[in-house]
Structure formats: structure tokens, C-alpha cells
């Protein structure tokens, strides 16, 4: 419909990641000194359709249909946010983030929202009350929830492409087997076709970002960055190089996801006798089979710089350049 060509955007929607869910759960447990928590989840019914279009905007949503037999033309326009329009995302997020804010500030519910998905963490003895309060808020304000997708307080919920579960003193993140298989299949299809359209790329990057939350390390970050660089580039001269890096990134991400055998386990509460990291090491450059790194700690007078030779498999995970931080 070309409706997106009529729009200009001056702000970017910020959405939470699996790491945000972990951080909120751990902060909640640390603040209240509890490990007995449950998750709940809810979803809006026909989310965009609940947000009306302004009268002045309706002229941009007109759709014409022609009857092939009679030649007659019928037209209609949207009264609500049209699906597929970039503005619909921003307009709906104004609603979803406002509802989440009311839930957090007025009802004291630790609720997180990703577009029309809402989920929260709460002590077991108050979780049911929080869940009912969230449903009550929607009834009072007139927003419709999808009851079929709602999930009452439980130890395990599917959210952000992962399964997040409370197991003993730990939070466990895992990628459902059917989802990991679909992601790997999508990557294989892209590599076979040697092509990645922008619309498909954004969806695939989102799925890979969520799936990476179940990995024990942040080794996937440079690969995800390579995909973002490819999608966001505008220079045809850089296309071939960025596409090679993107294909290498997809191949490595496929291997990483297929190698996930166990759930990622994160302690709910850091014990008082646990010692946090007292040093940080990161790479800052690589080229020709070599890699440079920086090691720093609180009691160092100055950082330590060093370099080493690494094999080809390891170097693939690091992007070349003088100022790349991986």
C-alpha cells in the first residue's frame, strides 16, 4: 500500500530483551530476599485494532479492490491502526508502555511488555493477586486481553522466543526444540539462496537475538552485529564484503544454536560470599590471524595490553578493525 512512504520517524522504539527479564527477576528477588517466585503472562487481543486512527490519517489508509468480473471498484479505509504500517507499531507502543507504566507505578506490579506481550514476576503468595489486578486494570480501561494466550502464575512461561523457568535457586533459559529447528532451517534457506531480503532479515535477527539469550556466553554478539551492519548498510561498494560477513555470522550462529544442549542457568540471588569479577578483558583489534586484547582491574595502575595468534575458527567471531570492541 506504500503507506510507510508517507511517514517519518524521529524516535526509535526501545523493547526489552531476555536479559531484561532476568535482571528484573534477580533485582526483585534480591530486594525482597526471596527465591519463591512465579511468572505470569498476558496478551492483547487484536492489539493494533484496539488503537484508533485519527480522522486526518484515514486518507492514507484507503484500499481499493476491483471486481474482476464487473470491473466495479470498492474502497474502504481503516478505522484502527493498519497491520504492517510502521506507525502502527509506534502508536500501539504508546498504549502498551502506558499500560505497563500504570501497572508498575499505580498497582506496584513488576510487569514487562514487548509490544503486545506482557509478563511479570511476583512472589508466589502475591502472584495471583498481581495477575488479577492486571486483568482488572484492562477491564476498567476497556482494553481487551486474549484470554487464550494468558497464563496464570506458574514456574515456567514461554516468552520472547524462550522458555524461562524457575528451578530451585536458579532461572533457566532454553530455546524450545521446535523453534531452534525452525531458526536453523531459516538460516540454511538463506545460505542456499545466497540472499537475505531486508524484511526477512529483521525478523531473523530478532529470533536470533532472543535465541542467543539461552547461550552461556556473549560470543554471539559480533555475529549479530555483522547482520545489523549488512541490513543497515547503504553503500553498494560495501555490499559484497558485508554479505560475506553476514553469511559467516549466520553459519556460526546456526552452529551455536544447534549446540545448545542444556538450559542456561542463572542464580536468582547472588550469595553474600560470592565474589564478583575483579578483572575485565576484551579484544580491541584483529587482523592477519592475530588478535589484540586489553586486561584491566580495579587494583591495576594502568591496563595491560597484549596480543596473540589465534586459529581461523576463533578469528571468525571477531570483526577486523582498529577500534572494534567485542
C-alpha positions in Angstrom: 0.0 0.0 0.0 3.1 2.3 0.3 1.6 3.8 3.4 5.0 3.7 5.1 6.3 6.2 2.5 4.0 8.8 3.9 5.6 8.7 7.3 8.8 10.0 9.0 10.1 8.7 12.3 12.2 10.7 14.7 12.4 8.2 17.6 13.2 4.6 18.0 11.1 2.1 20.0 13.1 0.5 22.8 12.0 -3.0 23.6 13.3 -5.4 26.3 15.4 -8.5 25.8 15.6 -11.8 27.7 18.4 -10.2 29.7 16.0 -7.5 30.9 13.6 -10.2 32.2 16.5 -11.9 34.0 17.7 -8.6 35.5 14.2 -7.7 36.8 13.6 -11.1 38.3 17.0 -11.0 40.1 16.5 -7.5 41.3 13.1 -8.4 42.6 14.5 -11.5 44.5 17.4 -9.6 45.9 15.2 -6.7 47.1 12.7 -8.9 48.8 15.1 -11.6 49.8 13.1 -14.4 48.2 13.6 -17.1 45.7 10.0 -18.3 45.7 8.7 -16.5 42.6 6.3 -17.2 39.7 5.8 -15.7 36.3 2.6 -14.7 34.6 1.8 -13.7 31.1 -1.0 -11.9 29.1 -1.6 -10.8 25.5 -3.8 -8.2 23.9 -6.5 -9.4 21.5 -6.1 -7.8 18.0 -3.7 -5.3 19.5 -3.4 -2.8 16.7 -7.1 -3.0 16.0 -7.8 -1.6 19.5 -5.9 1.7 18.7 -8.0 4.1 16.5 -6.6 6.1 13.6 -7.1 9.8 13.7 -9.6 11.1 11.3 -7.0 13.1 9.4 -4.9 9.9 8.9 -7.7 7.9 7.3 -6.9 9.2 3.8 -3.6 7.4 4.0 -5.2 4.0 4.7 -7.6 3.8 1.8 -7.6 0.5 0.0 -9.3 -0.1 -3.4 -10.5 -3.5 -4.6 -11.6 -4.2 -8.2 -14.1 -6.9 -9.1 -12.5 -8.8 -12.0 -15.9 -9.8 -13.4 -17.8 -6.5 -13.3 -14.9 -4.0 -13.2 -16.5 -2.3 -10.2 -14.2 -0.7 -7.7 -14.8 -0.8 -4.0 -12.9 1.3 -1.5 -12.5 1.3 2.3 -10.3 2.9 4.9 -9.0 1.8 8.3 -10.6 3.0 11.5 -7.9 1.4 13.5 -4.1 1.0 13.1 -3.4 -0.9 9.9 -1.3 -4.0 10.2 2.1 -3.7 8.5 2.3 0.1 8.9 5.4 1.3 10.8 3.4 4.0 12.5 1.1 1.3 14.0 4.0 -0.1 16.0 4.8 3.3 17.5 1.2 4.3 18.1 0.5 0.9 19.8 3.6 1.1 21.9 2.4 4.4 23.3 -0.6 2.4 24.7 1.3 -0.7 25.7 4.1 1.2 27.5 1.5 3.4 29.2 -0.4 0.4 30.5 2.8 -1.2 31.7 3.7 2.1 33.5 0.4 2.2 35.2 0.8 -1.4 36.3 4.2 -0.7 37.8 3.6 2.7 39.4 -0.1 2.5 40.4 -0.5 -1.2 41.1 3.1 -2.0 42.1 3.3 -4.9 39.7 6.7 -5.7 38.2 5.4 -6.0 34.6 7.4 -6.0 31.4 6.0 -5.6 27.9 7.3 -6.4 24.5 4.8 -4.9 22.0 1.5 -6.7 22.9 3.1 -9.4 25.1 3.0 -8.6 28.8 4.7 -10.7 31.5 5.6 -10.2 35.2 7.4 -11.8 38.1 6.0 -11.9 41.6 6.3 -13.7 44.9 4.3 -16.9 44.9 2.0 -15.7 47.7 1.1 -12.5 45.8 1.4 -13.6 42.2 -2.3 -14.5 41.8 -3.3 -11.1 43.2 -1.0 -9.3 40.8 -2.3 -11.2 37.9 -5.9 -10.5 38.8 -5.1 -6.8 39.3 -3.6 -6.7 35.8 -6.7 -8.2 34.3 -8.9 -5.8 36.4 -6.9 -2.8 35.0 -7.8 -3.8 31.5 -11.5 -4.3 32.2 -11.7 -0.8 33.9 -9.9 0.9 31.0 -11.7 -1.0 28.3 -8.7 -2.9 26.7 -9.4 -6.5 25.6 -7.0 -9.3 26.5 -6.6 -12.5 24.6 -7.7 -15.0 27.2 -6.4 -17.9 25.2 -2.9 -16.7 25.4 -3.0 -15.6 29.0 -1.0 -17.7 31.5 -1.8 -17.6 35.2 1.2 -17.5 37.7 3.4 -20.5 37.1 7.1 -21.5 37.4 7.7 -21.6 33.7 6.5 -19.4 30.8 7.2 -19.1 27.1 8.2 -15.5 26.4 10.5 -13.7 23.9 11.1 -16.8 22.0 12.5 -18.7 25.0 11.2 -20.8 27.9 12.1 -19.0 31.2 11.7 -21.3 34.2 12.3 -21.0 38.0 14.1 -24.2 39.0 15.2 -24.2 42.6 17.6 -21.3 43.2 18.1 -20.7 39.5 16.4 -19.1 36.5 16.8 -21.3 33.4 16.5 -20.1 29.8 16.1 -22.5 27.0 15.1 -22.5 23.3 12.2 -24.8 22.6 13.4 -27.5 20.2 10.8 -26.7 17.5 11.8 -23.1 17.5 15.5 -23.8 17.3 14.9 -26.2 14.4 12.9 -23.5 12.5 15.6 -20.9 13.1 18.3 -23.3 11.8 16.1 -24.2 8.8 15.6 -20.5 8.0 19.4 -19.9 8.1 20.0 -22.8 5.8 17.4 -21.5 3.4 19.1 -18.1 3.3 22.6 -19.6 2.7 21.2 -21.9 0.0 19.6 -19.0 -1.8 22.5 -16.7 -1.2 20.1 -13.9 -0.5 18.6 -12.2 2.6 15.8 -9.6 1.8 15.6 -6.8 4.4 12.1 -7.7 5.6 13.2 -11.3 6.3 16.5 -10.1 7.8 14.8 -8.1 10.5 12.6 -11.0 11.6 15.5 -13.4 11.6 17.8 -11.1 13.5 15.0 -10.7 16.2 14.7 -14.5 16.5 18.5 -15.0 16.7 18.8 -12.2 19.3 16.2 -13.9 21.5 17.7 -17.4 21.0 21.2 -16.1 21.9 19.8 -15.3 25.4 19.9 -19.1 26.1 23.7 -19.2 25.4 26.1 -19.3 28.3 28.3 -16.6 26.8 28.0 -13.4 24.8 30.0 -14.9 21.9 27.1 -14.3 19.5 27.3 -10.5 19.8 29.8 -9.9 17.0 27.8 -12.2 14.7 24.6 -10.3 15.4 26.4 -7.1 14.8 27.6 -8.3 11.4 23.9 -9.0 10.5 22.9 -5.5 11.6 25.7 -4.0 9.6 24.6 -5.8 6.5 20.9 -4.8 6.9 21.8 -1.2 7.7 24.4 -0.5 5.1 23.7 1.9 2.2 26.9 1.7 0.1 26.8 -0.7 -2.8 30.6 -0.8 -2.7 30.5 -2.5 0.7 27.7 -4.9 -0.1 29.8 -7.9 -1.1 32.1 -7.6 1.9 29.2 -7.2 4.3 27.3 -10.0 2.8 30.3 -12.4 3.2 30.5 -11.3 6.8 26.7 -11.8 7.3 26.9 -15.3 5.8 29.8 -16.2 8.1 27.8 -14.8 11.0 24.7 -16.9 10.1 26.8 -20.0 9.8 28.3 -19.5 13.2 25.0 -18.6 14.8 23.5 -21.8 13.4 26.3 -23.8 14.9 25.8 -22.1 18.3 22.1 -22.6 18.4 22.3 -26.2 17.3 24.9 -26.9 20.1 22.6 -25.7 22.9 22.1 -29.0 24.8 21.2 -27.6 28.3 19.3 -24.6 29.6 21.3 -21.6 30.6 21.2 -21.3 34.4 21.5 -18.0 36.3 21.4 -17.7 40.1 18.3 -15.9 41.4 20.2 -14.3 44.1 24.0 -13.6 44.3 25.0 -15.1 47.7 26.8 -12.9 50.2 30.0 -14.9 49.9 30.1 -14.8 46.1 33.0 -12.9 44.7 32.2 -10.7 41.7 34.5 -10.4 38.7 37.5 -8.3 39.7 39.0 -8.0 36.2 37.7 -7.3 32.7 39.3 -8.5 29.4 38.2 -7.6 25.9 39.5 -7.7 22.4 40.0 -4.4 20.6 41.5 -5.4 17.2 42.3 -8.3 15.0 44.0 -8.9 11.6 46.1 -11.5 9.9 45.4 -14.3 12.3 46.4 -12.2 15.3 44.3 -10.6 18.0 44.9 -7.7 20.4 43.4 -7.5 23.9 43.1 -5.3 27.0 43.1 -6.5 30.6 42.0 -4.2 33.3 41.2 -4.4 37.0 40.5 -2.1 40.0 43.9 -2.6 41.5 45.8 -2.1 38.2 47.8 1.1 37.9 47.0 1.0 34.1 45.5 -1.5 31.7 47.7 -4.4 30.3 47.8 -4.7 26.6 48.8 -7.9 24.8 48.4 -9.8 21.6 48.3 -13.4 20.5 47.9 -15.7 17.5 44.6 -17.5 17.2 43.3 -20.1 14.9 40.9 -19.3 12.0 37.8 -20.7 13.8 38.3 -18.3 16.7 39.1 -15.3 14.5 35.8 -15.7 12.7 34.0 -14.5 15.7 35.8 -11.2 15.8 35.4 -8.3 13.3 38.5 -6.7 11.9 39.4 -3.1 12.6 41.4 -0.8 14.8 38.6 0.1 17.2 36.2 -2.9 17.3 35.1 -3.9 20.7 34.0 -7.5 21.0 
